[in-house]
Amino acid sequence: MIFKVFYQEFPEEVPVRERTKVLFVEEENERNVCKKLADRNINIEYIQVLDGKHLEYEKNTTEDFRVEKL
């Protein structure tokens, strides 16, 4: 499955929408995404499953669409 991870680079700061970054990850489930990103020292705000038309939309509209395999 492909997940869209919304995160902040600085976990010690209060989340600010304008500084939210996005990461696309391929993993089996949301729990595995959290476990594998734990060592990156980021503040994960939200994890969203991408499939079907939503995934196609992201591929077509995101300039640097890259899926990481953790």
Backbone as ProteinMPNN parsed JSONL, in Angstrom:
{"seq_chain_A": "MIFKVFYQEFPEEVPVRERTKVLFVEEENERNVCKKLADRNINIEYIQVLDGKHLEYEKNTTEDFRVEKL", "coords_chain_A": {"N_chain_A": [[0.832, -1.181, 0.0], [0.355, 2.306, -0.552], [1.242, 5.118, 1.295], [0.56, 8.417, 2.386], [2.408, 10.575, 4.165], [2.136, 13.102, 6.437], [4.183, 15.463, 7.899], [6.254, 17.182, 10.351], [9.419, 18.71, 10.308], [10.786, 19.375, 12.626], [10.51, 18.028, 15.608], [10.312, 19.108, 18.154], [9.07, 21.536, 17.983], [5.998, 23.434, 17.799], [3.472, 22.233, 15.652], [3.086, 23.727, 12.465], [1.031, 24.588, 9.879], [1.994, 25.651, 7.443], [4.571, 24.761, 7.344], [4.426, 22.083, 7.043], [5.453, 19.013, 5.736], [5.542, 16.466, 3.172], [5.625, 12.975, 2.689], [5.87, 10.104, 0.708], [5.171, 6.746, 1.112], [5.793, 3.271, 0.745], [4.388, 0.549, 2.205], [3.234, -2.192, 4.305], [1.233, -1.657, 6.264], [-0.208, 0.968, 8.352], [0.896, 0.958, 10.92], [3.43, -0.219, 10.533], [4.595, 1.788, 9.006], [4.834, 3.874, 10.884], [6.599, 2.656, 12.737], [8.918, 2.287, 11.173], [9.602, 4.87, 10.513], [10.287, 5.98, 12.884], [12.967, 6.378, 13.697], [13.769, 8.648, 12.349], [13.378, 11.057, 13.588], [11.197, 12.908, 13.354], [8.098, 14.756, 13.441], [5.252, 13.156, 13.128], [2.259, 14.0, 11.714], [-0.056, 13.062, 10.418], [-1.214, 10.137, 8.763], [-2.095, 8.933, 5.677], [-3.918, 6.71, 3.646], [-3.323, 5.981, 0.264], [-5.016, 5.267, -2.658], [-6.346, 3.988, -5.751], [-8.095, 6.454, -7.546], [-7.29, 8.62, -6.003], [-4.572, 8.136, -5.542], [-3.637, 8.27, -8.196], [-4.208, 10.97, -8.702], [-2.414, 12.233, -6.922], [0.031, 11.399, -8.054], [-0.072, 12.746, -10.475], [-0.197, 15.458, -9.78], [1.709, 16.151, -7.877], [4.833, 17.515, -7.816], [7.415, 16.374, -7.211], [6.927, 13.565, -6.904], [7.702, 10.74, -5.267], [8.034, 7.448, -4.208], [8.959, 5.987, -1.251], [10.535, 3.021, -0.189], [10.477, 1.449, 2.77]], "CA_chain_A": [[0.0, 0.0, 0.0], [1.049, 3.585, -0.571], [0.766, 6.024, 2.334], [1.012, 9.806, 2.354], [2.729, 10.936, 5.539], [2.288, 14.535, 6.699], [5.08, 15.561, 9.058], [7.042, 18.384, 10.632], [10.835, 18.355, 10.428], [11.304, 19.642, 13.964], [9.523, 17.474, 16.54], [10.206, 19.885, 19.387], [8.29, 22.744, 17.732], [4.557, 23.309, 17.582], [3.199, 22.079, 14.218], [2.579, 24.872, 11.717], [0.573, 24.057, 8.597], [2.836, 26.127, 6.341], [5.836, 24.022, 7.362], [4.16, 20.649, 6.923], [6.061, 18.353, 4.585], [4.856, 15.228, 2.796], [6.466, 11.855, 2.296], [5.083, 8.986, 0.209], [5.833, 5.538, 1.587], [5.163, 1.989, 0.449], [4.505, -0.353, 3.355], [2.075, -3.076, 4.461], [0.173, -1.031, 7.052], [0.133, 2.23, 9.007], [1.758, 0.667, 12.072], [4.79, -0.403, 10.033], [5.091, 3.104, 8.595], [5.246, 4.56, 12.115], [7.783, 1.987, 13.287], [10.097, 2.491, 10.34], [9.958, 6.294, 10.498], [10.581, 6.398, 14.258], [14.361, 6.797, 13.84], [14.03, 9.874, 11.578], [13.231, 12.221, 14.463], [10.235, 13.846, 12.781], [6.798, 14.774, 14.107], [4.24, 12.71, 12.181], [0.951, 14.585, 12.002], [-1.164, 12.277, 9.879], [-0.862, 9.15, 7.745], [-3.276, 8.727, 4.845], [-3.796, 5.674, 2.617], [-3.605, 6.433, -1.098], [-5.345, 4.2, -3.588], [-7.24, 4.337, -6.849], [-8.054, 7.787, -8.151], [-6.534, 9.521, -5.134], [-3.166, 7.888, -5.843], [-3.385, 8.83, -9.523], [-4.208, 12.422, -8.55], [-1.14, 12.622, -6.303], [1.094, 11.179, -9.038], [-0.168, 13.757, -11.53], [-0.14, 16.842, -9.301], [2.86, 16.381, -7.007], [6.008, 17.688, -8.671], [8.487, 15.418, -6.925], [6.304, 12.357, -6.378], [8.586, 9.576, -5.154], [7.59, 6.53, -3.164], [10.072, 5.345, -0.555], [10.297, 1.702, 0.392], [11.178, 1.464, 4.053]], "C_chain_A": [[0.88, 1.249, 0.0], [0.396, 4.49, 0.477], [1.356, 7.411, 2.101], [1.181, 10.232, 3.806], [2.94, 12.441, 5.62], [3.125, 14.663, 7.962], [5.717, 16.942, 9.176], [8.486, 17.938, 10.829], [11.368, 18.48, 11.849], [10.306, 19.188, 15.014], [9.341, 18.29, 17.814], [9.388, 21.166, 19.225], [6.805, 22.436, 17.562], [4.306, 23.182, 16.078], [2.571, 23.336, 13.611], [2.258, 24.379, 10.314], [1.495, 24.441, 7.448], [4.176, 25.397, 6.278], [5.637, 22.51, 7.27], [4.756, 20.113, 5.632], [5.322, 17.039, 4.347], [5.881, 14.209, 2.322], [5.548, 10.734, 1.83], [5.853, 7.707, 0.499], [5.055, 4.306, 1.139], [5.446, 1.042, 1.606], [3.22, -1.156, 3.479], [0.915, -2.421, 5.201], [0.707, 0.214, 7.755], [1.084, 2.028, 10.188], [3.211, 0.492, 11.634], [5.408, 0.917, 9.581], [5.615, 3.852, 9.823], [6.524, 3.969, 12.69], [9.036, 2.321, 12.492], [10.517, 3.95, 10.244], [10.378, 6.807, 11.87], [12.01, 6.926, 14.418], [14.695, 8.098, 13.106], [13.869, 11.152, 12.39], [12.371, 13.312, 13.816], [8.929, 13.747, 13.566], [5.732, 14.408, 13.076], [2.893, 13.259, 12.613], [-0.181, 13.663, 11.6], [-0.637, 11.32, 8.823], [-2.139, 8.794, 6.996], [-2.994, 7.641, 3.804], [-4.148, 6.275, 1.265], [-3.899, 5.218, -1.956], [-6.258, 4.73, -4.689], [-7.017, 5.724, -7.422], [-7.266, 8.785, -7.303], [-5.036, 9.364, -5.383], [-2.802, 8.466, -7.206], [-3.325, 10.355, -9.483], [-2.871, 12.896, -7.975], [0.022, 12.469, -7.28], [1.111, 12.295, -10.075], [0.027, 15.182, -11.047], [1.056, 17.152, -8.405], [4.122, 16.393, -7.859], [7.07, 16.627, -8.458], [7.935, 14.142, -6.272], [7.285, 11.203, -6.448], [8.077, 8.728, -4.01], [8.818, 5.862, -2.567], [9.643, 3.977, -0.058], [11.137, 1.633, 1.654], [11.711, 0.11, 4.427]], "O_chain_A": [[2.007, 1.232, 0.495], [-0.827, 4.613, 0.541], [2.502, 7.552, 1.675], [0.222, 10.246, 4.578], [3.817, 12.989, 4.953], [2.815, 14.045, 8.981], [5.715, 17.742, 8.24], [8.742, 16.906, 11.448], [12.297, 17.77, 12.231], [9.34, 19.901, 15.286], [8.315, 18.17, 18.482], [9.048, 21.813, 20.216], [6.421, 21.317, 17.225], [4.873, 23.949, 15.3], [1.649, 23.924, 14.176], [3.12, 23.816, 9.638], [1.748, 23.621, 6.565], [4.842, 25.424, 5.243], [6.595, 21.749, 7.408], [4.578, 20.699, 4.564], [4.577, 16.565, 5.204], [6.859, 14.538, 1.651], [4.55, 10.441, 2.488], [7.035, 7.593, 0.174], [3.824, 4.294, 1.15], [6.6, 0.773, 1.94], [2.224, -0.837, 2.83], [-0.244, -2.598, 4.827], [1.909, 0.478, 7.754], [1.974, 2.846, 10.419], [4.122, 0.997, 12.291], [6.607, 1.137, 9.754], [6.718, 4.399, 9.796], [7.429, 4.703, 13.085], [10.088, 2.602, 13.065], [11.671, 4.24, 9.927], [10.785, 7.961, 11.996], [12.233, 7.843, 15.209], [15.811, 8.599, 13.237], [14.203, 12.232, 11.902], [12.765, 14.476, 13.743], [8.692, 12.765, 14.269], [5.351, 15.236, 12.249], [2.44, 13.018, 13.732], [-1.15, 13.496, 12.34], [0.28, 11.656, 8.074], [-3.138, 8.404, 7.599], [-1.947, 7.656, 3.157], [-5.143, 6.988, 1.132], [-3.128, 4.258, -1.98], [-6.862, 5.794, -4.555], [-5.893, 6.11, -7.741], [-6.643, 9.699, -7.843], [-4.31, 10.357, -5.429], [-1.753, 9.094, -7.346], [-2.49, 10.964, -10.151], [-2.271, 13.845, -8.482], [0.906, 13.324, -7.326], [2.177, 12.738, -10.503], [0.388, 16.047, -11.845], [1.377, 18.323, -8.201], [4.442, 15.415, -8.536], [7.571, 16.044, -9.419], [8.417, 13.706, -5.227], [7.656, 10.744, -7.528], [7.729, 9.251, -2.951], [9.616, 5.251, -3.277], [8.527, 3.8, 0.432], [12.362, 1.745, 1.606], [12.327, -0.041, 5.482]]}, "name": "protein", "num_of_chains": 1, "seq": "MIFKVFYQEFPEEVPVRERTKVLFVEEENERNVCKKLADRNINIEYIQVLDGKHLEYEKNTTEDFRVEKL"}
